[in-house]
Amino acid sequence: MTLTQAEKAAVVTIWAKVATQADAIGAESLERLFSSYPQTKTYFPHFDLSQGSAQLRAHGSKVMNAIGEAVKNIDDIRGTLAKLSELHAYILRVDPVNFRLLSHCILCSVAARYPSDFTPEAHAAWDKFLSSVSSVLTEKYR
Amino acid sequence: MVLSASDKTNVKGVFSKIGGHAEEYGAETLERMFAAYPQTKTYFPHFDLSHGSAQIKAHGKKVAAALVEAVNHIDDIAGALSKLSDLHAQKLRVDPVNFKLLGHCFLVVMAIHHPSVLTPEVHASLDKFLCAVGSVLTAKYR
């Protein structure tokens, strides 16, 4: 799927706001993921998953940084996330189903913090964008 | 996802073995899908879905022809199926989930009729190919 100009603009605009709270949003998204979908915790046996844990915050940051990179290079998400794509393909091997769950949680966190910005159009654009990111991260699995 | 050279060779090999049976397999795929996944019948309220129905045969032929077309243009599936992609996006709007079900049933049909052809490697290539076709057909949905 390709993002239209309007969609790219919506993603970039909202990102400008999200970026100011990226770490918190990242940690919150993971918390939401682990509580709504406990099966996702199996990928983190080595983590302290309690609320406010340093590992959660650090990992949330990593996730949001990667998303930020994808936003900045929105015309070449594949190139930008190539290394991450390989990491997921050869080492992490997170089941593709889970990307949708994480994307959903990120959208919920963003919606909760920016209710008036998160119009239906912005929601759709962000969903498409996160789907693109997820596709790139799972495309080298086989 | 990207089809490797050996994927393409495998898929072409499968379809050359199928030869003239493609239409028959198309119909069987649909019958299996309607039987195993009755929710898929909702897209065909106007069809006679009984075993051996002329409409299923005709539709199976269409599906098979599209797959053959994709195989013949395996380096540019998006180009080859562009019109079909528009049709699915603007009119049919089959939920993307169902392409997986159809693909699965096609693989089952292949396994039944050509068990020796469907080695694990060929199975994987064919599955990748069917996913790629499904992606193309749903690419323009939004």
Interface residues (C-beta under 8 A of the other chain):
Chain A: M1 T2 A124 K128 E139 Y141 R142
Chain B: M1 V2 A124 K128 A139 Y141 R142
